[in-house]
């Protein structure tokens, strides 16, 4: 048995949820927050058989979109706030980050 942990941008979580349910996968999702941009994500916990891993990853990838977003970057400085004008920088956001872990034991109680 495998545990797939997938972190998906909040904007894509409904599409991923619907696609996984349509294929019959059961999962738990948890609201989470990303570190760099501090934006909303959803973390999916999916317990599956080993032969289902590639299908689950394909479903998640097909419904998780990468986007570009402008972010204001403040230089590290000791000057008071307001004395510098930040330069917007394009960064890639979205998509999915997926981890696949081996499960030693699983029980439904």
N, C-alpha and C positions, 0 to 999 in steps of 0.2 A: 504494500500500500504506500501511496505517496501523498504528501501534503503540498499543494500548490498555494503559495502566498503571492497574490498579485496586487500591486499598488497601482490604482488607476485614477486619473484626474476626475474630480467630481463631475465635470461636464460630460464625461463619457460613461459614468457608472450605470445609468439607466439602460443604455444600449447593451452594455456587457451583461448586466443582470438579465435582461430579456432574452438575449442569445443563449446564455448558459441554461436558463430555465427551459427554453424551447428544446434544447438538446437533452433535457432530463437530468442535468447535474444539480446536486444539492450543495449548498454552501452557506457560509456565514459571512456577512460583511460588517465592517467596522469603520465608522467615520474616523479619518485621520487627517493630519496636517503636514504638508511638506516643509522641509527645513529651510531651503534657500528663499523661496518666495512666500512661505507661510500661507499657502493657499490650500483649499480643501481637496482632499483625496478620499478615496474609499479603498480599504484593504479587504480583499476577498480571501477567505480561508476555504479551500476546496479539498476535501479528502476523496481520492480516487484510486482506481487500480492503475498499475504501471502502464498498461497498454492504452490508457486514456489520456496520458500526459500531453502527447503531441496535439491531440484534438482540442483539449482545453486551451493550450497555449495559442493555437491557431484562432480559436473563437475570440479569445481576449485581444489578440493582435489585430484581428479584422475589425474590431469595434472600438479600438482605442486610437484616437487621432493625435498626431503630433502637430503642434501649432507654434507659431512665433509670437512672442509677446514683448512689448517694450517695457523695460524696467529702468527706473532711475537709480543710478549708481552714485553713492556719495563717497568721495575719497576719504581715506582715513586721515584725519587731521585734528589738530588741537584748537583750530579756529572756532569761534562761536558759530552756532547754527544760523544760517541765513546769510553768511558772508560768501557762500559759494553756490553756483548754479549747477545742479547735477546734469550730467549728460545721459540721455536715454540710450540704452543698449538693447539690441535684440537678443533674446535668449529663446532656446527651444524649450517648450513645456508640453506636457501631455504624454501620450503614449502609455506604456505600461512597463513597470519593473516587476519581473516574475522570478520567484525563487521556488525550487522544487526540492523538497526534503524527504528523506526516508522516514517512514513511520515505524517505530518498533512495536507499538501496540495501540490498538484502537478499540474502544468499547462504547456501546450505547447503553446508558443506564436509565 
